[in-house]
């Protein structure tokens, strides 16, 4: 599976647009990505808040967007919107960060494929042993915090809405500035 994913990655680099390669339950797949400005703005806000707190809670760790994570033992590779990983992992050779180094993953739900975040990744991240999974849904203005992985599920799920102070692992996220898709601010639907 890994060899096929690497071939697809090389192919994707020659394509126009932004593409990502992941390994899901059915094997490697190539997907076009075109995150909206609101999607990217939310990731930036989360990343900035976590990077302010990480030196006190987990020295040497950073929250970054972009790196793929891989768990070869279960044959999965995903590219979360953001990950909390040791900073030194960004300087290692290779395509993906070892999932055993990942403290947390963050996904911003896409209007075109919400099932990926709520179903597939919600089973794969705990199976990879990732302790914390944050799902932010700008379609509805809701947030889910998942914790305590157990097999292919998380034992705990805590719901929040935009505007709440959200506990996420050892950190707190202020969400008042998060914006919904298609809304000027955080107005109700």
Long-range contacts (C-beta under 8 A, 24 or more apart in sequence): 1-27, 1-28, 1-75, 2-70, 2-72, 2-77, 4-28, 5-77, 6-95, 9-95, 20-68, 20-79, 21-68, 21-77, 21-79, 22-68, 22-77, 22-78, 22-79, 23-70, 23-75, 23-76, 23-77, 23-78, 24-76, 24-78, 24-120, 24-124, 25-120, 25-124, 28-77, 35-81, 35-108, 35-110, 36-181, 38-138, 38-179, 38-180, 38-181, 39-81, 39-108, 39-110, 39-138, 41-179, 42-108, 42-136, 42-138, 42-178, 42-179, 43-81, 43-82, 43-106, 43-108, 45-177, 45-178, 46-82, 46-106, 46-134, 46-136, 46-173, 47-82, 49-171, 49-172, 49-173, 49-174, 50-82, 50-84, 50-171, 50-173, 53-170, 53-171, 53-172, 54-84, 54-171, 57-169, 57-170, 57-171, 58-84, 58-103, 58-170, 60-86, 60-87, 60-88, 61-85, 61-86, 61-87, 61-103, 62-86, 62-87, 62-90, 63-104, 63-106, 64-90, 67-96, 67-97, 68-95, 68-96, 68-97, 69-96, 69-97, 69-98, 69-99, 69-102, 69-105, 69-128, 69-130, 70-95, 70-96, 70-97, 70-98, 70-99, 71-98, 71-99, 71-100, 71-127, 71-128, 71-129, 74-124, 74-127, 74-128, 76-124, 76-127, 76-128, 78-105, 78-121, 78-124, 78-125, 80-105, 80-106, 80-107, 80-121, 81-106, 81-107, 81-108, 82-106, 84-132, 84-169, 99-128, 99-129, 99-130, 100-129, 102-128, 102-130, 103-130, 103-131, 103-132, 103-169, 104-130, 104-131, 104-132, 104-133, 104-134, 104-168, 104-169, 105-130, 105-132, 105-133, 105-134, 106-133, 106-134, 106-136, 107-133, 107-134, 107-135, 107-136, 108-136, 108-137, 108-138, 109-135, 109-136, 109-137, 109-138, 109-139, 111-139, 111-181, 114-139, 122-146, 122-153, 122-154, 123-152, 123-153, 124-152, 125-149, 125-154, 126-150, 126-151, 126-152, 126-153, 126-154, 127-151, 127-152, 131-169, 132-168, 132-169, 134-166, 134-168, 134-173, 136-175, 136-178, 138-178, 138-179, 138-180, 138-181, 139-180, 139-181, 140-180, 140-189, 141-178, 141-180, 141-186, 141-188, 141-189, 143-175, 162-186
